[in-house]
Amino acid sequence: MAVARALVNNPRLLLADEPTGDLDEITAGRVFDLIQRLHLTHGLTSILVTHNMDLAARCSRALRLESGRLAPLASVSHSGSQSVKI
């Protein structure tokens, strides 16, 4: 429902903070598939924040927030930092 509300006015930017955080693995995958489809079909700029590294790996670009700075996901350690998806 939140995804539908976010897109009702045809925005150019989609911000999603932990969109799959409280979902089981199968449902999370389906929601992420929907977000990816909407991203492509609506020409959105999408920024997703997640701690789910499996979903992060499916993004076209992934960054980590480490000590207040953004860094490519592959170049920093996984201990104690948050993931930011673009």
C-alpha positions as CSV (number, residue, x, y, z in Angstrom):
1,M,0.0,0.0,0.0
2,A,2.8,2.4,0.8
3,V,4.3,1.9,-2.7
4,A,1.0,2.8,-4.3
5,R,0.6,5.9,-2.1
6,A,4.2,7.0,-3.0
7,L,3.5,6.8,-6.7
8,V,-0.1,8.2,-6.9
9,N,1.1,11.7,-8.0
10,N,3.6,10.4,-10.6
11,P,6.8,11.5,-8.8
12,R,10.2,11.6,-10.4
13,L,11.9,10.5,-7.2
14,L,11.2,7.4,-5.1
15,L,12.6,7.3,-1.6
16,A,12.2,4.0,0.3
17,D,13.6,3.5,3.8
18,E,13.7,-0.2,4.6
19,P,10.9,-1.1,2.2
20,T,11.2,-4.8,2.9
21,G,12.4,-4.6,6.5
22,D,9.4,-6.3,8.2
23,L,8.7,-8.8,5.4
24,D,9.6,-12.5,5.0
25,E,12.2,-13.3,2.3
26,I,9.7,-14.3,-0.4
27,T,7.5,-11.3,0.1
28,A,10.5,-9.0,0.3
29,G,11.7,-10.3,-3.0
30,R,8.3,-9.6,-4.6
31,V,8.2,-6.1,-3.2
32,F,11.7,-5.4,-4.5
33,D,10.8,-6.8,-7.9
34,L,7.8,-4.4,-8.0
35,I,10.0,-1.5,-7.0
36,Q,12.5,-2.4,-9.7
37,R,9.7,-2.6,-12.3
38,L,8.2,0.7,-11.3
39,H,11.7,2.3,-11.3
40,L,12.1,1.2,-15.0
41,T,8.5,1.8,-16.3
42,H,8.0,5.1,-14.6
43,G,11.5,6.5,-15.3
44,L,12.1,7.1,-11.6
45,T,15.2,8.0,-9.7
46,S,15.1,5.6,-6.8
47,I,16.9,5.7,-3.5
48,L,16.5,2.7,-1.2
49,V,17.9,2.2,2.2
50,T,18.3,-1.4,3.4
51,H,20.3,-3.7,5.6
52,N,19.5,-6.6,3.4
53,M,22.7,-7.3,1.4
54,D,20.9,-9.7,-0.9
55,L,18.6,-7.0,-2.1
56,A,21.4,-4.5,-2.2
57,A,23.3,-6.7,-4.6
58,R,20.4,-6.5,-7.0
59,C,20.6,-2.7,-7.2
60,S,22.4,-1.0,-10.1
61,R,24.5,1.0,-7.7
62,A,25.1,0.3,-4.0
63,L,26.8,2.5,-1.4
64,R,27.6,2.2,2.3
65,L,27.4,4.9,4.9
66,E,30.6,4.6,6.8
67,S,31.6,7.2,9.4
68,G,29.3,9.7,7.8
69,R,30.6,9.2,4.3
70,L,29.3,7.3,1.3
71,A,31.6,4.7,-0.2
72,P,31.1,1.9,-2.8
73,L,29.6,-1.2,-1.1
74,A,32.4,-3.5,-2.2
75,S,35.2,-1.3,-0.9
76,V,34.3,-1.1,2.8
77,S,33.9,-3.5,5.7
78,H,30.4,-4.7,6.7
79,S,30.9,-4.2,10.5
80,G,28.7,-1.6,12.1
81,S,27.8,0.6,9.1
82,Q,24.5,1.1,7.3
83,S,23.8,0.4,3.6
84,V,22.5,3.1,1.3
85,K,21.1,2.1,-2.1
86,I,20.9,4.3,-5.1
